[in-house]
Amino acid sequence: MAGGELVEDSKAIEATTSSENSLKHAVNGDAHVEASSDIVEGPASKRQKLAHEEMKRENGETKPKERARGVAPIKAEYLISSEAPAKVVDDDAAEAGIATEDPVNGKPDPRDGDGKKGKNRKKQGGQNQNRSYGHFEDAIKLCNSVTYSNEFSPKPCKFGERCNMCHDLRKYLKEGRREDLDTLDGKCPVFEKYGRCTAGWKCRFVKSHSKEVEREDGRKELILLQNSDSTETDEDPDQRPGIVNVVSTDTKWDLARRKVNFEKSDPYIKWLEKETDLTRKFHNARKAGADEAGAGDKEDIRAQFVDPPLKPSEKRKIYFGRETPVLAPLTTQGNLPFRRLCVELGAQVTYSEMAMGMPLVQGQKGEWALMKAHESEITPPRFTPGKGTVVKGYDNAKDLKFGAQISGNQPWVVMKTTEALTKFLPHLRVVDLNCGCPIDLVYKAGAGSGLLDTPSKLEKMVRGMNVVSGEVPITAKLRMGVRDDKPTADKLIERLAFGGHDTRERLGAPGCAAITLHGRSRQQRYTKSANWSYIAECSALIKSYKDKKDELTDTAKEADPSTQANTADEKVYFIGNGDCYSHVDYFDHVDNAGVDTVMVARGAMVKPWIFEEIEKGQYLDKSASERLGYIEKFVRYGLEAWGSDEMGLGFTRRFLLEWLSFTHRYVPIGLLEHLPPSLNDRPPRYSGRNDLETLLASDNYKDWIKISEMFLGPAHPSFKFQPKHKSNSYEIEAEG
């Protein structure tokens, strides 16, 4: 069989490489099969279907069934049951739900409660209300004065005799921890890569970078190994090799104690308060009537308006294009190891998980941890110069991939948050304002999608963020609207591009450099497919802004050029988002919806190599062993980011299981009768081309645990796991 054709035999699948198993597709969606003598003309999906039918007819098999809506078209030979899936997964809960007890932060997540305390607090609804991961830590806690030192030369303990931690290294190694792991060849992945381990004696692979030596006096000492060219191990667990945007503990303490001077935000907020008050008075006077007294009041109020104390700084130029697919900001799953894997597979722009503005301003450790990025994320995105697509003065060498996304419900909150981020984080592409989060708590507080119905406040937020952000551009992510039958994004996009009618003339444009539109309303959630027709309408609206700009000029109401986003063709960049699951979807949206690029969310969680498919312009039929290799990479990246000690293993296992709750939904290309695959299709029960492929397709959380144990060993006795979109849970029995 030709290398590019679909291989139905499982042994042949395992023997061939991923590129040989790929269905080759050109960027425009036209497909071809490598080394095939018969090329079937027609659309890609039709040609694939015809080729498969011809193959079946030669073998005397029957024609494939017609494609059923919402059901993945699995080939008959792989089906266990032809019954359609019982129900559709609640992806809104899967992407947005947060555990109420989050061991990463060590306290309830502020996104999951209503902020009330005591017996009057309402019981939280929803299936994720009691998600807990248990606890995973050593039985005996080793003092940091011993953790990073050789046995005979511990560092002074700052707590002295008051310290309640263990200082006896041999007792800790014998009684206080679980035995070393033999997974990953028994070698610490952090030590293997960097020549030192940031977990010290707490590492679950410590035997691979320690030894016992006999001294001249006959005593035997346990010592930690470290490569001569590696730097000293830092006791600060936040300082890990390869990780950037690490904010010091002192800075977070200063924020918590309100010792940080917001020299840009504070004067602007005072001006904004006065401006808002005068605007209210002006509108009240205008409503009072057209008598002479009312007219005089209006003029008096108008005279009190003053220019803001600060103007936006010149922004660093950015670029979004056909060659820059974007990884969406993903709650929980948008963690650093997953983003690192996606960048390796071709993602050109990444975002932090959505961070809450107020906790950042208050210096909360858990929220600032979301701002960490891997060094691969601060490299420039892919860039192909083209006529009329690039901003004048754009320097790709100064661009980077990683941006931060924040949420807030008041202008002063997002302004101070933006100033803090741009002040303390040296590597930021943009600061993105979330205006689409559908979670009830966020919405009811007036943040996220709650901003869609408050255009004036949203404009003030973006305008203020633009003033205090220095050289870092400001962007926004929207949904179509709050309700299904009332899309409002088109009006919001115009406001973000030019400003409202009452502010445009005096203050210019808000300065939004890029807008992302998710083609769903808040009410809709994930019950229907994304509305790319509406996205296309909004894209056409943005393309008409040059004409709109000319109209504004004719009426002497053109926005101040210094406040406009410095982008190509005097317009903001426009990114579409929703249901992108293949390179065919991606290029169809770019070509037919007219977006600059596409933001990929669930599609990347199910198959992160979607970015590789986009880059190569073809489907990639990844073998089960290749997919398992990506899981191993995630584990290694997780141990590098969170540590190879018991806590780090627990975090890595937790986030791996969260990811596996999505990856099991991937149906290999070689098992499908029809292309392209659909993100919203759910497969009937089927078996893979080998046992490993079948295991990876399991929706049983116990199988996900088995997969995690291949690389992380048995889970901690106190570890718990409950899938976000499942009611069942996992709690390991105590091991003997």
N, C-alpha and C positions, 0 to 999 in steps of 0.2 A: 504493500500500500504506500502511496506517496507520502512523503514526510509531512506535507502541509494538510493532508486530509484528516478528518476525524478518525481516530483509532478506537475501535470498539473493544478490542481485546485488552483485558487488564494487564497482561504481561507486556504487551507491546507498549501500552501507556507508560509503564514503569521504566521501560528501556529507553524511551525516547526523551529528548530534552524538551524543555518548555517551549522553546521557539519552534521546534518541529511539530509540536502538538497544537500550535496556534492557528487559528483561522485568520488569514491575512486579510485586512481591510484597509483600503485607502482612506485618507482623511475625509473624503466626501461620502463615505459609506459604501462605496463599491467594493465588493469582495473578490478575492481570487484565491485559488488553492495552489500552493507551490507544487511544482513538478507534476501537475495534472495535465493530461493530454486533452481533456474535454472541458472547456470553459463554458459555463451556462450563462447566457446573457440575461440581464434584468436586475432588479433591485437585489441588494445583498441578502436580505432575509429570504426572498423568494428563491434566489439561486441556491442557497444552502438547503432549502426545503426540497427543491427539485432534485438536487444531487443526491440527497439522502433517500428520496423516494425511488430514484433510479437504482440505487444500490440495493434497496430492499426488494425491488422487482426482480433483479438478477438472482437474488437468493430465494425467490419464491415466497417472500413475505408479503403481508397485506400493507395497504397504504396507511400512513399515520393518521391519527384522528385530528380533527380540526382543533385549533387552539381554543381552549376555554378561558374565559375572562377570570383573572385572579388566581389561576392555577398554573404552576410551572409545568411546561410540556415535557415531562420525563419520557424517555424512550421506553417502550413496553418491556424490553428485556431486563430493565433495572427496577421495575415497579414491584413492590411487595403488596401494596394495596392501591386500587384505583380510586379510592374514596378521596374527595377533596378535603383539605384541611378544615377542621371544625370552626376555627375562628382566626381572625386577623390579630396580630400582635399590636398592642398599644405602644407604638413607637414614641408617642409623646411622653409617656411615662418613662420609657426606656432611655430617651435622650436627656430628659430633664430631671428625673427624680433623684433626690439626694438622700443618703442614709441619715436617719435621725441621730445615730451615734456614729460619728466618723472618727476612727482612730488616727487618721492622718492629722486631724486638728485637735483631737483629744477632747472634744466637746460637741454638743449638738450644733448642727449646721444652721446658721441664721436663715437660710433659704427655706427651711422646712417647718418652721413654726410661725405663729402669728406674732411673736415677740412678747407675748404676755407671760407672766409667771404666776405661780400659785394656783389655788383651786378654781379661780375664775377663768383660767385658760381653757379655751374650747378644745375638744378632742379633735385631733387632726384627721381628716378623711383621706381616702385614697389607699391604693394597694401598697404604697411604699412607706406607710406611716411608721412601721416598726422594723425597718431594715437595720440590722446590726451585724457586724462582722466579728463579734466577740473580741477577744484580746489575744495578742500574740507577743509574748515577751519571755525573757529568761526567768527561770525559777528563782535564781539569785542574781541580784543586780550588781554588776561590777562597777566600781568607782572609776571615773574617767582618769584619775591620777595613775591608775594601773593599766587601763585599757590600751594605751598606745606606747607603753614602755616595756623594756626588757624586765625580766623578773626581779633582778637585784638592783635596778635603778628606777624605781617609780618616781613620778613627779610629786612635789608636795601637795597634799590635799588641802584645799582652801577651807574645808570645814573642820579639819583636825579631828579631835576625839568625838565631835558631835556628828560626824558623818555616819549615816546608817547603811551605807553601801559596803559591799565586800571588798577587802583589800588583799585577800589571800587568793593569789592567782590559781594555784594548783587545786584548791577547794572548789573554786568557780568552775574550772575546766572539768572536774570530776563529777560535781553534784549540781552545779548551777545552770547548766545548759544542756540542750540535746546534743547527741553525738554528731560528728561531722557528716556532711552529705557526700555521697559517692556519685551523684549526678554531675553532669557537665565534666566528666572524667575526673571528678574530685578536685578540680582546680578552680580557684577563686577567679571569676572573670574580671574582676576589678584589678587584681594583682597581675593577671596575665597581660592586661592591656596597658596599665600605667606603671607597673613596677612597684606599686605600693597599694596597700588596702586601707581604706578609710574607716573600716570597722575594727581594725586592730584584733585583739584577742576575742572579740565578740563574733567575729566572722564564722559562719557555719562551714567554711572551707579552710579554717585556720591552719590545718596541718600542711597545706600546700605552700604556706609562706611563714613557717616557724620551724624551729628545731631546738633540740636540747644539746648544750655544749658543756664540756667539763672544764672547769677553771683550774688554775695552778694549785689552788688549795684543796682540790678534790671535790669541791661542790659542783653540782650540776645546775645549770641555769637555762631557763626557757627564754629564747630570744625571738624577736620578730625579724623576718628577712625583708630587705628593701634594696632594690636595684640602686647601684651607685649613681646613676644619672637621673634618678627620680628625686622630686622635692620632698621635704619633710612632711610627714602626715600631720594634717591640721586637726586639732581636737574639735573644731566647729563642724558639726555634722552637715551644715548647709554648704560648706566649702568642699565641693567635690570636683575632681578633674573633669574637664569637658563641659561644665555647667556655667552659664553666664547669667547675668541679671540677678545676682544674689545680693539681697539687701542685708546690711549688717544688723545684728541684734541691737546695737546702740541706736541706730536710726529708727527701728521699730519702737524702741522704748521712748525716744524723743517724740514720735508721733502720738504714742499713747498718752504721754504726759503733756501734750499740747505745747511742746517746746520748739516745734518746727515753724519757721516764719514763712508764711505764704505771701511773699512780697508782691506777687502779681494778682492772685485771687482776691485777697482782702480788699484792696482799693476798688477793684472792678465790681465786687459784690456790693459794696456800699453805693457805688454809682448806680448799679442795676436796681437796687431797692428804691432809690430816689426816682429813677427813670420809670419804674413800674408804678409808683405812686402818682407821679405826674400824668402818666398815660391814663390811669384810671380817672383822675380828676378831669382830664381833657375830654374823655368820652362822656363823662357825666354831664359836663357843661354843654357838650354838643347835643345831648339828649334833652337838655332843659328847654330848648326852644331856640328860635331864631331872633328873639328880641335883642335890642341893643345891649342890655345888661349881660345877656348870655354871650353875645359876640365879644364883648369887652373882656369877660372872664377867660374866654378861649385864647384871646391874644396874650393876656397876662400869663397864662399857663404856658403857652407856646414859647414865650420869651425865657422861661426858666429851664428849658431843655438845654443841656450842655453835652459836648462830645465826651465819649468815654475817656478815662485816664490813660488807657493803653490802646495801642493798635496792634493787630496781629503781626508777628515777625514773618519774614520771608520763609516759606516752608521748603523743606527738602522735596525735590521732585520725585514722584513715584510713577509707576507704570503697571498697567494691567492690559494683557493682550491675549491673543489666541494661544500663545505658547506658555501661558502662566496659569494653569489650573490651581484653584484655591482650595485648601483644606479648611472646612468650616470650624468655628469655635464650638466645641462639643463638651457639654457638661459631663464630667467623670471620664469619658473616654478620650477627651482631648488632652490627655496627660502627656508629659514630656517624652517618655519612651515611645508612645504611639506616634506622636508627631515626628519623632526622629526616624522611625521606620518609614513613615509616609514620605518624608523628605528624601530618604534613600531610594524610594521607589518612584520619585518624580514630582512630588508636590512642590510647587514653586512659591506659594505664600501660605503661611500658617498663622493661627491665632491662639492665644491662651484660652483656657476655659473662661467662661463669663465670670468676672470677679465683681463682687458687690462693692460699690463705691464707699459707703460709710465704714465698713471694716478696714478698708485700705487706709482711709484717712486716720483711723484709730490705731493703726499699726498692728493689726491682728496678724499673727504669724501664718495661720492657715491660708489667708487670702493672698498675702504676699508670696507664698510658696507657689501660687499659680503663675506668677510672673517669670519664673525660672525658664530658661530656654537652653537648648543644646547648641554647641558651637556650630553645628551644621546649619542651624536656622538663621545664623547671622551672615551667611554667605549670600552673594547677589542672586536674584532669581534669573531664570533663563530669559534671554532678551534677543530678539531679532529685529533690527531697525527696519522700519517701513515708512513709506511716505504718509504723512498726515496722522500718524498714530502715536508719535512720541512728543512729549513736552519739550519745548525749547529749554536747553540747559540740563536735561536729564542726564545724570551720570550713573550708569549701571554699577560701576565699581563702588559707589557710595550707598547703593541700595542694599536692602537685606530682606529676608523672608518673614521674620517674626513680628507680629503686632499684638497688642493687648486689647481685649474687649472688656468693657465695664458696663455696669448697670447702675442707675440712680434715679431717684424720683424728684429731685430738686436741682435747679441750676447750680446752687452753691456747692452741692455735694459733688457733682461731676466736675466742676471747675477745680476744686481743691484736689480731687482724685487725679485729674489730668496733670495738674502742676506737680503733684508728688511723684507720679509715674515718670514724667519727663525729667524730673530733677534727680531721681535716684536710680533710674534704669538707663544704662548707657546704650542699650541695644534695642531700639524700638522703631519699627517701620512706620506704624500709625497707631493712634488710639481710636478704637471703634466704639461707638455708642450703641448698645443693644436697645432696639425699639421694637422687638418682636417676641421676646420670651413670653410664652403663654401660661406659665405656672400661675395658679391662682394667687399665691402669696405675693409674687412680684407684681402681677397685674393690679391687684386690689390696692397695693401700696402706691400705685401711680407710676411704676417703673416698667421696663420691658414694653410689652404691647399696650400697656396703659398710656403710653405717650402718643399712640396713634390718634387718639381723640383729643389731644391737647396740642395743636400745631404751634400755638404761640409759645408755650413753654418749651417745646422741643427746639424751636428756633433759638430761643434764649440760651438753651443748654449748649447747642452746637456752636453758637456765636461766642459764648464765653469760653468754651474749651479751646476754640481756635485762637483766642487772645492769649491764653496762658500757656499754650503748649510749646512755645519756642519754635524750633525748626521742624517739629514732628507734625505731620498732617493729621487732620481729623476726618473720620469717615463714620457712616451710620449704616445699620442693618435694620430693615423694615420688614413687616408682613404686609399683605394686601390691605388689611384693615382689621377691625375687631370683629365685625359681623360678615357673614357670607354675602348678604345681599347689599352691602354698602362698602365697596372698596374705596379707600381714601388715599392710597399710596400715590396716585398720580398728582393730587394736589400737594401732598407733603413733599414730593420730589421737586416740584417747582419752587416751593417755599425754601427748601434747603439749597437750591441752586441760586436763587436771587434774593430771598428774603421776603417778608410780608409786605403788603402795599403800604402799611403805616411805618415801616422801618427801612425800606429799601432806599428811599431818597436820602435819608440822613445818615444811615449807618452802613450802607452797602450790603453785600451778600454775606451770609453767615460763614462762608468759606469751607464748605463741605467738599472734600477732594474726591470722594467716591461714595456711591450708594449701592448697597446690596439689597435686592428684593427677593424675599422668599414667597413663592407663588401660592401661598395659603393664607387664609384668615386665621385669627385666633380661635374663633368659634369652630372652624373646620378641623383644626388639628391635623391628624393624619388619616382621617376617614375617607378622603378623596385624593385623587392625584393632583399634583401641583398644576396651577393654571398658567401655562407658558404663553397662552394667548394674551393674557393680561400683562405679563412681563414684556411681551413684544410691543404692546401698546405703549407701555411706559418707556421702553427703549426708543420708540419712534418719537415720543414726546421730548426726550432728551436731545435727540438728533435735530429736532425743530428749534432748539433753544438759540441757535445762531440767528434764525429769523426773529425769534422772540426778542433777542438782544437788540436787533435793529429796530424793532417796534418800540422798545423801551427808550432807545436813543432818540427816536423821533418825538417821543413825549417828554423828553428831558428827565426821564426817571431811571436812567441806566444806573446799575449798581456800580459802586466805586471799584475800578479794576484792581486796586491793591487788596481788596478783600475777597476777590474771586479765587476759586481753586486754580492752582497753576497746572492745568492739565491740557491735553491735546485738543485742538479745535475749539478752545474756549468753552469746554463743557466738562461736567464731572464724569468720572468713569462710572460705568453702570455694570453691575455684576448680577447675574441671575442665579437662583438657588431653588432646588427642589427636584427630587427623583432622578438625579443623574446617576446612571448605573453602568455606563459603557462609553467607549470613545464615540460610538455612533450617536448616543444621546448628547454628548458634549459638543461635538461639531455641528450637530443639527441645531442646537440652541444658539451657538455662536453665529452660524450662518443665517438661520431663519428667524430667530428671535432678536437678532441684532445686538446682543450683549457683548461687552468687551471680553468677558471670560465667564466661567461658571464656577460657583462654589459648590463643592461636593461634601455631603455630610454622611447620611446613612450608607450611601454607596461605598464610601471609603472604609466604614466600619465593617461592612460585610466582606469587601475585597479591597484591601489597601493598594493592591497592584493596579487598580483602575487608573492611577496616574501613569503607570508604565504603559498601559494600553493606549492612553491618550498620546503619550510621547511617540509610540511606535505606530499608532494608527491601526491597531489590529486587536482582535480578541486573543487572550492568552489562556490556554487551557492548562492551568497550573496543576501539576501532579500533587498527590497527597503528601509526598515526601517534601516537595518544595513548600507547601503550605505549612507543614510541621516545622520546616526550617525558619519560617517567619515567626512562628510562635517561640522558637528557641531564641531568635534574635530579640524579640520583645522581652523575654525573661532576662537576657544578658543586659539589655539596656535598662531594664527596671532595677536590677541589682546595682548597676552603676549609678543610677539616679537616686535610689532610696537606701542603698546599703546592702551588704551581704550578711548582715547580722539577722537575728530572729525577727526584729521589727521590719527590716527591709524586705525579708522574704515574705512576710505577711502582707505588706503593701503590694508587692509584686504579684503575689498570688491573687489578691483581691481584684486588682485591676485587670489581670489576665482573664479571670473568670468573667468579669464584666464584658470584656472584649469577645470572649468565646460565646457569650449569649447572643452575639450578632453574627459571628463568622460561621456558625453552624447553618445559617440560612443560605449560604452560598451553594448553588447547584453547579457543578462543573459543566463547562461548555460542551464537553464530549457526551454528556448524558441528555442533552436537550434535543428535541425534535425540531424546534423552531427558534429562530433568532430574530431580533435581539432579545436578550433576557430582560425581564421587568423586575424592578425593585419591589413592586407590590405583589408579585406572584408568590404564592406559597406552594411548596411541592407536596404531592401525596407521599406516603411512606415509600422509600426506595432504598436499595442497597447500592453502594459505590462499586467502582471497578476493582477494588481490593479492600481488605479489612480496615486499613487505616483511613481510607476515604469514607467508608461507612461510619467509622467512629467519629470523624470530624463533622459528619452531618447529623449527629445525634442531638436531639433537643432535650436530652435528659441531663440535668445538672450534675448527676453523679459521674457521667462520662467526662464532663468538663473537669471535674476534680481529678479523674484519672490522668487526663492530659497534663494538668498542672503538675502532677506528681512525677511525670517523666523527667521534669527538669528541676523541680523544687523539693522533691521528696515528700514524705507524708506531711499532711497539714498539722499545725499545732493543735494539741488537744482542746484548746479553747476557741479554735477558729470556727466561725459560722459563715454561711453564705446563703443569701436568698436572692434569686434573680429578680431584676426590676420588673420584668413583665411576667413573672410566675408567682403563684401563691405558695408553691412548695419551697422548702428550704433544706439546707444541708448543715448538719452539725456533727462533726466527727466524734466517734466514740473515743474515750481515753485509751491511749496505747499502753501496753504492758511494759 
